[in-house]
């Protein structure tokens, strides 16, 4: 798993992106929220330093249907576009975007900027 992570990834911050669709889910599914925050530990184990990990949790309780309503998602996409991010961590890669257009756009940008996508199942180099 770690073989795909290279020095140019580790030289840029890892973004841990947290999201649940509704405020009710955040309250009722505490385990999911805890598992998402635990992705920070995964980033540490994979080689990112404490200061190189940014947790984006401002979109908790917001629907993923429309990216324009998700400030942290927009920040993440902008920073990935500028080549500022080494990897995006999410509980499930599918949690990054619900809209197929937003998902494909993000993956294309990750490929162009050599940004990894990491979830519980693996490390992906689009």
Secondary structure, 3 states (H helix, E strand, C coil): CHHHCCHHHHCCEEEEECCCCCHHHHHHCHHHHHHHHCHHHHHHHCCCCHHHEEEECCCCCCCCCCHHHCHHHHHHHHHHHCCCEEEEECCCHHHCCCCHHHHHHHHHHHHHHCCEEEECCEEECC
